[in-house]
Amino acid sequence: MSDYAAPVGAPIWLDLMSTDPARAAEFYHAVFGWDVEAPPQAEFGGYQNFTVNGRRVAGLLPHMGGVPNVWSVYLHTADAAETVRAVEAAGGSVMVPPMPVGDMGSMMVATDPAGAVIGFWQPGTHVGFTQWGVHGTPYWFECQSKDYEKSLAFYPQVIGARMEEIGTGGDPNAVGPDRYAQLFIGESAYSGIMDSATLFPAEVPSFWQIYITVDDVAGTVARAESLGAQILMPGEETPYGTLAALRDPLGALICLGHPPAGM
């Protein structure tokens, strides 16, 4: 996949809240080839857009409270007010109610019943990222859920996705990361849910994880490490491609992906 237009319910945007946006911009330029579109916009809290291949790919904003140095995921909503109702009906809570951002669109932020923070973007002139699966663009999105059953119930209800479990997904006696579900919008899957109850310490909440496509996982990992990143997983061959995980020099978690041979 290359050109991409997010269907309703699929990931449409991602952004990084950083304690040092200038240093973050240097790091992501070096590892993914991302540029910063323009100087920080004071009227939008210093928000900037990363670009790659001349297209917007992600956002960057200074830390404004809450958890610093964290990536956030936004799903496409056609009606943010209706999404508020759907989130609350499905047992989630609204952290940031729908808020217009100039003529660019409207954003809201919710917490799902498993505790993961998830954003929603109703696009105006800002249509989100428009490439998928080429170097420097999204590869996959994944909810690391500490309460898998609650997540499975929530997302199909809120975003209208079809859930398809893989591995031991449907086995009620299975536990841990072997339980996995893909979330389909139409005929394509754009994100997944992993049972991560045993993967992380109890104090780590559920969260959404982002994978960025790279041409060379080993080379990107080495470059990131030389720039001060902490390597959590240096590169693992899986049926879903070569995957790696790191924390950028400021502590934000970001993952890498490269398609399996033949894809």
Secondary structure, DSSP 8 states (H G I E B T S, - for coil): --B----TTSEEEEEEEES-HHHHHHHHHHHH--EE-SS-BGGGTTBEEEEETTEEEEEEEE--SSS-SEEEEEEE-S-HHHHHHHHHHTT-EEEEEEEEETTTEEEEEEE-TTS-EEEEEEESS-----B-SSTTSEEEEEEEESSHHHHHHHHHHHH--EEEEEETTT-TT--GGGEEEEEEETTEEEEEEEE-TTTS-TTS--EEEEEEE-S-HHHHHHHHHHTT-EEEEEEEEETTEEEEEEE-TTS-EEEEEE--TT-
